[in-house]
Amino acid sequence: SDPLAVLAALNDALTTAASAAGGTSSGGFSLGSILGGLQLSHAQDGSALVVSTSQQAVDAFTGDGPKLSGDATFQDAQQASNMPDQTTGFAYVDLKDALPLVQGLAALAGNSSTIAPDLGALHTLTAYGSGTSDGVERFTVFLEVQ
């Protein structure tokens, strides 16, 4: 409910972590030697705080143009997984498009396994948190197979 407070807390945590690792906190979001010098970009868009390892992703979220919420495959995955409009966070992967890329990268990396599983039936993976009920955090993972 308070993106600026979240941003300040994230900034403090990253600055402390960077200091402990002997790194820097330039721009508030540098982890120095932690995780290979991971850099985070951020922006506030209305009530949403957008944080990413890519400034391009932040710009895409806050700018004009197509959005994930308008993608038909994502909308189908939301419906199939019963994902509510409000979540405590979510992850979504369009497996039908992502798996060939991952398999290609694995082949380039020297994984020449001749026994590769057929993953063609995997369609989407949707995971989301739906809040706390009676002190228990609710988390759902849905794998759509077609």
ZIKA-V163841 format. One record per backbone hydrogen bond with DSSP energy under -0.5 kcal/mol. NH is the residue of the N-H (numbers start at 1). CO is the residue of the C=O. Records with the same first field share a line. If there is no record, write none. Layout:
BEGIN
NH->CO / CO
END
This chain:
BEGIN
5->2
6->2
7->3
8->4
9->5
10->6
11->7
12->8
13->9
14->10
15->11
16->12
17->13
18->14
19->15
20->16
21->17
22->19
23->18
28->25
29->26
31->38
34->31
36->33
37->34
38->34
40->29
41->52
43->50
45->43 / 48
48->45
50->43 / 48
51->49
52->41
58->54
59->55
60->56
61->57
62->58
63->59
70->67
71->68
75->71
76->72
77->73
78->74
79->75
80->76
81->77
82->79
83->78
87->85
88->129
89->129
91->127
93->125
95->93
96->123
97->94
98->94
99->95
101->97
102->98
103->99
104->100
105->101
106->102
107->103
108->104
109->105
110->107
111->106
112->110
116->114
119->117
122->119
123->144
124->144
125->93
126->142
127->91
128->140
129->89
130->138
131->138
133->136
136->133
137->135
138->131
140->128
142->126
144->124 / 142
145->143
146->121
END
